[in-house]
Amino acid sequence: MTGRKSKKRNINTRSGFSALLRRPAMQLAMVAFVAFIIYLIALAGGGAKTASLSAEVNAEAGYQMVQEGAFMLDVRTQEEWDEYHSPNATLIPLDQLQTRLSEVPKDKEILVVCRSGNRSQQGRDILLAAGYNATSMTGGMKDWYAKGYLIEGAPLQ
């Protein structure tokens, strides 16, 4: 009869993982763990807290962004800037951008421009890595000028 009691006790006594899951403290810990995972996903960009910009936009879309209040960052050299630039732009040459990030607003969309669109991609990537919402403009200031958008100065012919 003693053998029978021990079998009965084993049947009624839960052990292992299912017994652990029946404890309220463990249930709470599981809910907290799942919530933490969801938080990490949202923090990594899976959430809808801010809309991400396209990696690149053309001159028309860039112009529209500036009209809607985007910060226009020109990453060309001082000499290129002196030749011509958009009156709405701020100059921070690409080779200085990493050390001058504090001059770029974090609360605005950033449109990065250069002469033809190559350096602006590098500038955009620096800004994205630093947590900014940035895009680059294909065609650069050459396309901006060709579309007839406002500039100061005149490009060399």
C-alpha positions as CSV (number, residue, x, y, z in Angstrom):
1,M,0.0,0.0,0.0
2,T,2.9,2.4,0.6
3,G,3.8,2.0,-3.1
4,R,0.3,3.1,-4.1
5,K,0.4,6.2,-2.0
6,S,3.6,7.4,-3.5
7,K,2.3,6.9,-7.0
8,K,-0.8,8.8,-6.1
9,R,1.2,11.6,-4.7
10,N,3.3,11.8,-7.8
11,I,0.2,12.1,-10.0
12,N,-1.3,14.9,-7.9
13,T,1.9,16.8,-7.3
14,R,3.1,18.8,-10.2
15,S,6.7,19.3,-10.7
16,G,8.9,21.0,-13.2
17,F,8.0,23.8,-15.6
18,S,4.2,23.6,-15.4
19,A,4.3,23.9,-11.6
20,L,6.5,26.9,-12.0
21,L,4.1,28.6,-14.4
22,R,1.2,28.2,-11.9
23,R,2.9,30.5,-9.4
24,P,1.7,34.1,-9.6
25,A,5.1,35.5,-9.2
26,M,6.4,33.5,-12.2
27,Q,3.4,34.6,-14.3
28,L,4.1,38.2,-13.5
29,A,7.8,37.7,-14.4
30,M,6.8,36.2,-17.7
31,V,4.5,39.2,-18.5
32,A,7.3,41.6,-17.5
33,F,9.8,39.7,-19.8
34,V,7.5,39.8,-22.8
35,A,6.8,43.5,-22.2
36,F,10.6,44.2,-22.0
37,I,11.1,42.4,-25.4
38,I,8.3,44.5,-27.0
39,Y,10.0,47.6,-25.5
40,L,13.3,46.7,-27.0
41,I,11.7,46.1,-30.4
42,A,10.0,49.5,-30.3
43,L,13.2,51.1,-29.2
44,A,15.1,49.6,-32.2
45,G,12.7,51.2,-34.6
46,G,9.9,48.7,-34.8
47,G,7.6,51.1,-33.0
48,A,5.6,53.9,-34.6
49,K,7.0,56.8,-32.4
50,T,8.5,58.6,-35.4
51,A,8.2,58.1,-39.1
52,S,11.5,57.3,-40.9
53,L,12.4,59.2,-44.0
54,S,13.3,57.5,-47.3
55,A,17.1,56.9,-47.7
56,E,17.1,59.4,-50.6
57,V,14.8,61.9,-52.2
58,N,14.9,63.8,-55.4
59,A,15.2,67.6,-55.7
60,E,11.4,68.0,-55.9
61,A,10.8,66.0,-52.7
62,G,13.7,67.8,-51.0
63,Y,12.3,71.2,-51.9
64,Q,8.9,70.1,-50.5
65,M,10.6,69.0,-47.3
66,V,12.3,72.4,-46.9
67,Q,9.0,74.1,-47.5
68,E,7.5,72.0,-44.7
69,G,10.2,72.9,-42.2
70,A,13.0,70.4,-42.7
71,F,16.5,71.4,-41.8
72,M,18.6,71.6,-44.9
73,L,22.2,70.6,-44.2
74,D,24.8,71.3,-46.9
75,V,27.9,69.1,-46.5
76,R,30.0,70.6,-49.3
77,T,33.2,72.6,-48.8
78,Q,33.3,76.3,-48.0
79,E,34.5,77.0,-51.5
80,E,31.5,75.2,-53.1
81,W,29.2,77.0,-50.6
82,D,30.6,80.4,-51.6
83,E,30.0,79.6,-55.2
84,Y,26.3,79.0,-54.7
85,H,23.9,77.6,-52.1
86,S,20.3,77.5,-51.0
87,P,19.5,80.4,-48.7
88,N,17.7,77.9,-46.4
89,A,20.7,75.7,-45.9
90,T,23.3,75.5,-43.1
91,L,26.9,74.6,-44.1
92,I,28.7,72.0,-42.1
93,P,31.4,70.4,-44.4
94,L,31.3,66.6,-44.4
95,D,34.8,66.3,-42.8
96,Q,33.5,68.4,-39.9
97,L,30.1,66.9,-39.4
98,Q,31.0,64.3,-36.8
99,T,32.5,66.9,-34.5
100,R,29.7,69.5,-35.1
101,L,26.6,67.3,-34.6
102,S,25.4,69.5,-31.8
103,E,24.7,72.2,-34.4
104,V,22.1,70.0,-36.1
105,P,18.6,70.0,-34.6
106,K,17.4,66.6,-33.3
107,D,13.7,67.6,-33.4
108,K,13.5,68.2,-37.2
109,E,13.7,66.1,-40.3
110,I,17.2,66.7,-41.9
111,L,17.7,67.0,-45.7
112,V,21.4,66.5,-46.4
113,V,22.7,68.0,-49.7
114,C,26.0,68.2,-51.5
115,R,27.1,69.0,-55.1
116,S,25.8,65.9,-56.9
117,G,24.5,63.5,-54.2
118,N,27.5,61.4,-53.2
119,R,28.7,63.1,-50.0
120,S,25.2,63.7,-48.8
121,Q,24.7,59.9,-48.5
122,Q,27.8,59.8,-46.2
123,G,26.4,62.8,-44.2
124,R,23.0,61.1,-44.0
125,D,24.6,57.9,-42.7
126,I,26.6,59.8,-40.0
127,L,23.4,61.5,-38.9
128,L,21.4,58.3,-38.9
129,A,24.0,56.6,-36.7
130,A,23.8,59.5,-34.3
131,G,20.0,59.1,-34.0
132,Y,18.8,61.8,-36.4
133,N,15.9,61.5,-38.8
134,A,17.8,62.3,-42.0
135,T,17.7,61.7,-45.8
136,S,20.0,62.7,-48.6
137,M,19.1,64.4,-51.9
138,T,20.0,62.7,-55.1
139,G,21.4,65.0,-57.7
140,G,22.5,67.5,-55.1
141,M,22.6,71.2,-55.6
142,K,23.2,70.7,-59.3
143,D,19.6,69.3,-59.6
144,W,18.3,71.9,-57.2
145,Y,19.7,74.7,-59.4
146,A,18.5,72.9,-62.6
147,K,14.9,72.8,-61.2
148,G,15.0,76.6,-60.7
149,Y,14.8,76.6,-56.9
150,L,16.1,79.6,-55.1
151,I,19.9,79.9,-54.7
152,E,22.3,82.5,-53.6
153,G,25.3,83.0,-56.0
154,A,25.6,81.2,-59.3
155,P,27.2,77.9,-60.3
156,L,30.3,78.0,-62.5
157,Q,29.4,77.1,-66.1
